[in-house]
Amino acid sequence: MQALAGTEPVPYESGKYTKPHRRYACIKPLRNVLQQFAWQSIQTEAWASEYYERKRREGKSHSVAVRALANVWGRILFALWLKREAYQPAIFEQARRLHAPRAA
């Protein structure tokens, strides 16, 4: 889904030069919808806002941070589509705490 939506970065290699760039061959309206949805989710979902702010603190630009958040939402939406379930924030928060990296 991320490749179709164009939110997943594509590695570019030429000789010794390597750099990721955004995907050009994708369904552009889907990419736009996912990025708009991700940006609007910052207003209602606390975890989305925290994720966006963390990416910004890492030095990512606004568009890269929104694209990363759109990747997360893409994985969530795809899983919900496969399970034919509705989004439940409590279940997502529980899974996020379970899989969060532990501080030593």
C-alpha positions, 0 to 999 in steps of 0.5 A: 500500500505504501508503494502504491500511495508513494509514501515509502521512500525509494533508494537512488544509487549512482556509483558511490552516491546513495540517497532516498527520494520520494516515489514518483510512480504512484497513485498521486491522489492516494498519496495526497489523501494519506498525507492530508489525513496524516496531517489532520490526524495530528489535531485529534490523535495524541500519538500522531502529534507526538510522532510528528513532533519527534520526527521534527526534533530529529531534524526532518522537514515538515513534508518528511515528517508528514510522509512518515506519519502517513506511512504509519497510518497506511500500515494501520489502515491496511491492517484494519482493511484486512481484518474488516474492523474499525479503528479503536484508539485504545487497541492501537495504544496498547499495541504501541506500548507493547512494541515500543523500544524500552529505555535502558 
